[in-house]
Amino acid sequence: MTHAPIRALLVALTAAVVAVAPSVSFAGTPADGAGSSGAPAHASNVTEACGPARPGFARCFSLIRTDVDGGKGVRGPHAPSTATAAATALPSGYGPADLDSAYNLPSSGGTDQTVAIIDAGNDPNAEADLAVYRQTYGLPACTTANGCFSKVNQQGQTSPLPSDQGWGAEISLDLDMVSAACPNCHILLVEGNTASLGNLAHAVDTAVALGATEVSNSYGTPEVNGTNDYAAHYSHPGVAITVSSGDYGYGVPNFPADLTSVTAVGGTSLSRAANTRGWTEKAWGNSYGGAGSGCSAWIDKPTWQSDQNCPGRMVADVAAVADPTTGPAVYDSYGGYPGWVVIGGTSASAPYIAGVIALAGNPGRYSDASYFYGGTTGLNDIVGGNNAKSTDCGGDYQCNAVTGYDGPTGNGTPNGLAAF
């Protein structure tokens, strides 16, 4: 049976959904390419770090809790002796030890790996904020001086750095999530001139040229005719490339998460539980949206995917925590926030999975996401929850977390390093 009629319908649906995509309010300086603000697309205590983007540009997928203000500076047992009593407690939100526990990860490994994060615009406080995060949680220093941290423009040079594009909170989230997963990894921040698809793609190539073993991309735009012109920039055999699936639930999948050369990372809600694992997860979703998933109208189905109800590439492949309600603690002093905040979105899960891959030290397995489809050993199969904003796909796996593969959480979340 030919899939041509189905693909034609998917293309038509893509055009329709993109045409009515929500315009939302956001925090910080608008990114180049941002549109006007409008009705919020998420809960009242959540705001988006990056604004809506016009065609040819991407938006980041960071969601910031506006009801959490953790103050400034190092917190917890590593706070200065002069710190206030409030500063002796760790910030709200999950820290590295919490995530290690939830995903059964070791605290060592990855010393020979370099995780690159691709973002738009410069965050002048990136290294200083990273230092606060790592000191708070007792992680080893990662600085320019000790060779662990590097920041360059999209040409790979340390100067001149691009102008601010309103992605400060996104940059902090990316740095902190890589640090949480792989404290001993090197980190390379490549800052694109703007959030245009061309500049971000250029930044990916630069990261690989500079020796990155994993590249995390916490951004996207609904797939349309023409986005695949940039596909080659996300195909670097020997380098693992992770991409956020998006924050708007089931529907038109996002580029570049729809590419078969990347690992598309969905999202979960993560909570402590009185069970053997000590944690429970479900697909992240609510009436506003949630972890992105969908069936591509433009990318053919790879041979390693076998789900039955999608003739094209299905998003996502794997997942990790993304729900801002159950999100990680992040330190950001540049994105318009007071310091310690809680941030979610699949912008949290993509760099975290990049860090897990680095922790395992096998980036050569990920010329595509097929490695995750060879069996489920080492993954938590997420059952429960959905990312449908309405009854978009009924009880189908494309928007519901079911036994085995599903769209919102892919093949599952890390359970140790066996799957990586």
C-alpha positions as CSV (number, residue, x, y, z in Angstrom):
1,M,0.0,0.0,0.0
2,T,1.4,3.4,-0.9
3,H,1.7,6.1,1.7
4,A,1.4,8.9,-0.8
5,P,-2.1,10.0,0.2
6,I,-1.2,9.9,3.9
7,R,1.9,12.0,3.2
8,A,-0.1,14.5,1.2
9,L,-2.5,14.8,4.1
10,L,0.3,15.3,6.6
11,V,1.8,18.1,4.4
12,A,-1.6,19.8,4.3
13,L,-1.9,19.5,8.1
14,T,1.6,20.8,8.6
15,A,0.7,24.0,6.7
16,A,-2.5,24.4,8.6
17,V,-1.0,24.0,12.0
18,V,2.0,26.2,11.3
19,A,-0.4,28.9,10.1
20,V,-2.2,29.0,13.4
21,A,0.8,28.4,15.7
22,P,0.4,30.4,18.9
23,S,2.2,33.7,19.5
24,V,3.2,33.9,23.1
25,S,4.6,36.2,25.7
26,F,8.2,35.7,26.7
27,A,10.9,37.1,29.1
28,G,14.2,38.8,28.3
29,T,15.4,40.6,25.2
30,P,13.6,39.4,22.1
31,A,15.7,37.2,19.9
32,D,16.3,38.3,16.3
33,G,13.4,37.0,14.4
34,A,10.9,37.2,17.3
35,G,7.3,37.9,16.6
36,S,4.8,40.0,18.6
37,S,3.6,38.6,22.0
38,G,0.1,37.3,22.5
39,A,-1.9,34.9,24.7
40,P,0.2,32.7,26.9
41,A,0.6,29.1,25.7
42,H,1.6,27.7,29.1
43,A,0.4,27.7,32.7
44,S,0.3,31.1,34.5
45,N,3.4,30.3,36.6
46,V,5.5,29.5,33.5
47,T,7.0,31.8,31.0
48,E,9.0,31.1,27.9
49,A,12.7,32.2,27.8
50,C,12.6,32.8,24.0
51,G,10.1,34.6,21.9
52,P,8.3,33.3,18.8
53,A,10.3,33.2,15.7
54,R,9.5,34.2,12.1
55,P,10.1,31.8,9.3
56,G,13.8,30.9,8.9
57,F,14.5,31.3,12.6
58,A,14.3,28.9,15.6
59,R,13.1,29.4,19.1
60,C,14.5,27.9,22.2
61,F,12.4,25.5,24.3
62,S,13.1,26.7,27.9
63,L,10.2,27.2,30.2
64,I,10.9,29.2,33.4
65,R,9.0,29.0,36.6
66,T,8.0,32.5,37.6
67,D,6.9,31.5,41.1
68,V,10.4,30.4,42.3
69,D,13.0,32.9,43.5
70,G,15.9,31.2,45.1
71,G,18.1,34.2,45.5
72,K,21.7,34.7,44.3
73,G,25.0,33.1,44.9
74,V,26.3,29.7,46.0
75,R,23.8,27.8,48.1
76,G,23.8,24.8,50.4
77,P,26.8,23.3,52.3
78,H,29.2,25.1,50.0
79,A,27.8,28.5,50.7
80,P,30.2,31.0,52.1
81,S,30.5,31.1,55.9
82,T,29.0,34.6,55.8
83,A,25.9,33.4,54.0
84,T,22.5,34.0,55.5
85,A,20.6,31.1,57.0
86,A,18.4,30.8,53.9
87,A,21.4,30.3,51.8
88,T,22.5,27.1,53.6
89,A,19.7,25.2,52.0
90,L,20.0,23.9,48.4
91,P,17.9,25.7,45.8
92,S,14.4,24.5,44.8
93,G,14.4,22.1,41.9
94,Y,16.3,19.0,41.2
95,G,20.1,19.0,41.4
96,P,22.7,16.6,40.0
97,A,22.4,14.1,42.9
98,D,18.6,14.0,42.4
99,L,19.0,13.3,38.7
100,D,21.7,10.7,39.2
101,S,19.4,8.9,41.6
102,A,16.4,9.2,39.3
103,Y,18.4,7.9,36.3
104,N,20.7,5.5,38.1
105,L,23.8,7.2,36.8
106,P,27.4,7.1,38.1
107,S,29.1,10.3,39.0
108,S,32.3,9.6,37.1
109,G,33.1,9.2,33.5
110,G,33.3,11.4,30.4
111,T,36.7,12.9,31.0
112,D,37.6,12.5,27.3
113,Q,34.4,13.9,26.0
114,T,33.5,17.4,24.9
115,V,29.8,18.3,24.9
116,A,29.0,21.3,22.7
117,I,25.8,23.4,23.2
118,I,24.5,25.5,20.4
119,D,22.7,28.7,21.3
120,A,21.9,32.1,19.8
121,G,23.7,35.3,21.0
122,N,26.1,35.9,23.8
123,D,25.6,35.4,27.5
124,P,28.5,37.4,29.1
125,N,27.7,35.8,32.5
126,A,27.8,32.2,31.2
127,E,31.0,31.1,32.8
128,A,30.4,32.9,36.1
129,D,26.9,31.5,36.4
130,L,28.2,28.0,35.6
131,A,30.7,28.4,38.4
132,V,28.0,29.2,40.9
133,Y,26.0,26.2,39.9
134,R,28.9,23.8,40.0
135,Q,30.2,25.1,43.4
136,T,26.7,24.8,44.9
137,Y,26.5,21.2,44.1
138,G,30.1,20.3,44.7
139,L,31.0,19.6,41.1
140,P,34.6,20.2,39.9
141,A,35.4,23.6,38.5
142,C,34.9,24.0,34.8
143,T,36.5,27.2,33.6
144,T,38.4,28.7,30.7
145,A,41.5,28.7,32.9
146,N,41.5,25.0,33.6
147,G,40.6,24.1,30.0
148,C,37.2,22.6,30.8
149,F,35.1,25.4,29.5
150,S,35.3,27.2,26.1
151,K,33.0,29.9,24.5
152,V,33.3,30.8,20.9
153,N,31.3,32.5,18.2
154,Q,29.9,30.6,15.2
155,Q,33.2,30.9,13.4
156,G,35.0,29.2,16.3
157,Q,36.7,32.4,17.5
158,T,36.7,33.7,21.1
159,S,35.9,37.2,19.7
160,P,34.1,39.1,18.6
161,L,31.1,37.4,20.3
162,P,27.6,38.0,19.0
163,S,25.1,40.5,20.5
164,D,22.5,39.4,23.0
165,Q,19.6,37.4,21.4
166,G,17.5,36.9,24.6
167,W,18.8,33.3,25.1
168,G,20.6,33.9,28.5
169,A,18.3,31.6,30.5
170,E,18.6,28.9,27.8
171,I,22.4,29.1,27.8
172,S,22.4,28.7,31.6
173,L,20.0,25.7,31.5
174,D,22.1,24.0,28.8
175,L,25.4,24.4,30.7
176,D,23.8,23.3,34.0
177,M,22.1,20.2,32.6
178,V,25.3,19.0,30.8
179,S,27.1,19.6,34.1
180,A,24.5,17.6,36.1
181,A,24.8,14.6,33.8
182,C,28.5,14.6,33.2
183,P,30.5,16.7,35.7
184,N,33.8,15.6,34.3
185,C,33.1,16.4,30.6
186,H,34.5,19.4,28.8
187,I,31.9,21.9,27.7
188,L,32.0,24.0,24.5
189,L,29.5,26.8,24.1
190,V,29.1,27.9,20.5
191,E,27.1,31.1,20.1
192,G,25.4,31.7,16.8
193,N,25.1,35.3,15.5
194,T,21.3,35.0,15.6
195,A,18.7,32.3,15.9
196,S,18.4,31.9,12.1
197,L,18.5,28.3,10.9
198,G,21.6,29.1,8.8
199,N,23.5,30.6,11.7
200,L,22.6,27.8,14.1
201,A,23.5,25.1,11.5
202,H,26.9,26.9,11.0
203,A,27.5,26.7,14.7
204,V,26.9,23.0,14.7
205,D,29.5,22.5,12.1
206,T,31.9,24.7,14.0
207,A,31.4,22.6,17.2
208,V,32.2,19.4,15.4
209,A,35.3,21.0,13.7
210,L,36.5,22.0,17.2
211,G,36.3,18.5,18.4
212,A,32.9,18.1,20.1
213,T,31.9,14.5,20.7
214,E,28.3,15.4,21.5
215,V,26.3,18.4,20.3
216,S,23.1,19.5,22.0
217,N,20.5,21.7,20.3
218,S,17.7,23.0,22.5
219,Y,15.7,24.8,19.8
220,G,13.5,24.2,16.8
221,T,10.8,25.4,14.4
222,P,7.8,23.5,12.9
223,E,9.0,21.5,9.9
224,V,8.0,23.1,6.6
225,N,9.2,22.8,3.0
226,G,12.7,24.2,3.0
227,T,13.9,23.4,6.6
228,N,15.6,20.2,5.3
229,D,18.0,22.4,3.3
230,Y,20.0,22.5,6.5
231,A,19.9,18.7,7.2
232,A,23.5,18.1,6.2
233,H,24.7,20.3,9.0
234,Y,23.2,17.9,11.6
235,S,24.8,14.8,10.1
236,H,28.3,14.1,11.5
237,P,29.0,10.4,11.9
238,G,31.0,9.8,15.0
239,V,29.4,12.7,16.8
240,A,26.2,12.3,18.8
241,I,23.7,15.1,18.1
242,T,20.7,15.6,20.4
243,V,17.8,17.9,19.7
244,S,14.8,19.0,21.8
245,S,11.5,17.7,20.5
246,G,9.6,20.9,21.5
247,D,7.2,22.1,24.1
248,Y,3.8,22.3,22.3
249,G,2.7,18.7,22.6
250,Y,1.5,16.4,19.8
251,G,1.3,17.9,16.3
252,V,3.7,19.0,13.6
253,P,7.2,17.8,14.6
254,N,10.0,20.4,14.9
255,F,13.1,20.7,12.8
256,P,15.8,19.7,13.4
257,A,14.3,17.0,15.8
258,D,12.6,15.4,12.7
259,L,16.0,14.6,11.1
260,T,17.0,10.9,11.1
261,S,20.6,11.9,11.8
262,V,19.8,13.2,15.3
263,T,18.5,11.8,18.6
264,A,15.2,13.6,19.2
265,V,14.6,14.0,22.9
266,G,11.2,14.2,24.4
267,G,10.2,14.9,28.0
268,T,8.7,13.6,31.2
269,S,7.3,14.7,34.5
270,L,9.6,13.3,37.2
271,S,8.5,12.8,40.9
272,R,9.8,11.0,43.9
273,A,7.9,7.9,44.8
274,A,7.7,5.1,47.4
275,N,8.7,2.4,45.0
276,T,11.9,0.4,44.3
277,R,13.2,3.0,41.9
278,G,12.3,5.8,44.3
279,W,10.9,7.9,41.4
280,T,8.0,7.8,39.0
281,E,7.7,9.3,35.5
282,K,5.0,10.0,33.0
283,A,4.8,11.8,29.7
284,W,5.0,15.5,30.3
285,G,1.8,17.2,29.0
286,N,-1.2,19.3,30.0
287,S,-3.9,21.3,28.4
288,Y,-1.3,23.8,27.2
289,G,1.0,21.3,25.4
290,G,4.0,19.4,26.7
291,A,6.8,17.3,25.2
292,G,6.8,17.6,21.4
293,S,5.9,14.5,19.3
294,G,4.6,14.0,15.8
295,C,4.8,12.2,12.5
296,S,6.9,14.0,9.9
297,A,5.4,14.9,6.6
298,W,8.8,15.6,5.0
299,I,11.2,13.0,6.3
300,D,10.9,9.4,5.2
301,K,10.6,6.7,7.9
302,P,14.0,5.3,8.8
303,T,14.5,1.6,8.6
304,W,15.1,1.4,12.3
305,Q,11.7,2.8,13.2
306,S,8.8,0.3,13.0
307,D,5.8,2.1,14.6
308,Q,2.7,1.4,12.6
309,N,0.7,4.6,12.4
310,C,3.2,7.0,11.0
311,P,4.6,6.6,7.5
312,G,7.3,9.2,8.1
313,R,10.0,9.9,10.8
314,M,8.4,9.7,14.2
315,V,9.5,12.0,17.0
316,A,10.8,11.4,19.7
317,D,13.5,8.7,20.4
318,V,14.3,9.0,24.1
319,A,13.4,11.4,26.9
320,A,14.3,12.9,30.3
321,V,12.7,15.3,32.7
322,A,11.2,18.4,31.0
323,D,8.2,19.4,33.0
324,P,8.9,22.8,34.6
325,T,6.7,21.8,37.5
326,T,9.2,19.1,38.3
327,G,12.2,20.7,36.8
328,P,15.8,21.2,37.7
329,A,17.4,24.1,39.5
330,V,19.3,26.5,37.3
331,Y,21.5,29.5,38.0
332,D,21.0,32.4,35.7
333,S,21.9,36.0,36.4
334,Y,21.6,37.4,32.8
335,G,18.2,36.3,31.5
336,G,16.2,38.7,33.5
337,Y,15.8,36.5,36.6
338,P,17.2,36.9,40.2
339,G,19.6,34.0,40.1
340,W,18.3,30.6,41.2
341,V,15.2,29.5,39.2
342,V,13.5,26.3,38.1
343,I,13.5,25.8,34.3
344,G,12.0,23.0,32.3
345,G,11.0,22.3,28.7
346,T,12.7,19.9,26.4
347,S,15.6,22.4,26.4
348,A,16.4,20.6,29.7
349,S,16.1,17.1,28.4
350,A,18.2,17.4,25.3
351,P,21.5,18.7,26.9
352,Y,20.9,16.2,29.7
353,I,20.8,13.3,27.3
354,A,23.8,14.6,25.5
355,G,25.6,14.6,28.9
356,V,24.5,11.0,29.5
357,I,25.8,9.9,26.1
358,A,29.1,11.6,27.0
359,L,29.2,9.9,30.4
360,A,28.9,6.6,28.7
361,G,31.6,7.6,26.2
362,N,30.3,6.0,23.0
363,P,29.4,8.9,20.7
364,G,30.2,6.9,17.6
365,R,27.1,4.8,18.1
366,Y,24.9,7.8,17.2
367,S,25.2,8.6,13.6
368,D,21.4,8.3,14.0
369,A,19.1,7.2,16.8
370,S,18.9,3.6,15.7
371,Y,20.9,2.4,18.7
372,F,18.0,3.2,20.9
373,Y,15.8,0.8,18.9
374,G,17.8,-2.3,19.3
375,G,16.2,-3.2,22.7
376,T,15.0,-1.5,25.8
377,T,17.6,-2.7,28.3
378,G,18.9,0.2,30.2
379,L,15.8,2.4,29.7
380,N,12.8,3.1,31.9
381,D,9.8,2.4,29.8
382,I,7.4,5.3,30.5
383,V,3.8,4.4,30.7
384,G,1.1,7.0,31.6
385,G,0.4,10.6,30.7
386,N,0.0,12.2,27.3
387,N,1.0,15.4,25.5
388,A,-2.2,16.0,23.5
389,K,-3.7,19.4,23.9
390,S,-7.1,18.0,23.2
391,T,-8.2,14.6,21.8
392,D,-5.8,15.0,18.9
393,C,-4.8,11.4,18.6
394,G,-7.2,9.6,21.0
395,G,-5.4,6.7,22.7
396,D,-2.7,6.3,20.1
397,Y,1.0,6.0,21.0
398,Q,1.8,9.2,19.1
399,C,0.6,11.3,22.0
400,N,0.2,8.8,24.9
401,A,3.0,7.1,26.9
402,V,2.3,3.4,26.4
403,T,4.2,0.2,26.9
404,G,7.0,0.2,24.5
405,Y,7.7,3.0,22.0
406,D,5.6,6.2,22.0
407,G,5.9,9.7,20.7
408,P,6.3,11.8,23.9
409,T,9.0,9.7,25.5
410,G,10.3,7.6,22.7
411,N,11.9,4.4,24.0
412,G,12.2,5.7,27.5
413,T,14.5,7.5,29.9
414,P,18.0,6.5,31.2
415,N,18.3,3.6,33.6
416,G,22.0,3.6,34.0
417,L,24.4,3.6,31.1
418,A,23.5,0.2,29.5
419,A,21.5,1.8,26.7
420,F,24.1,4.4,26.0
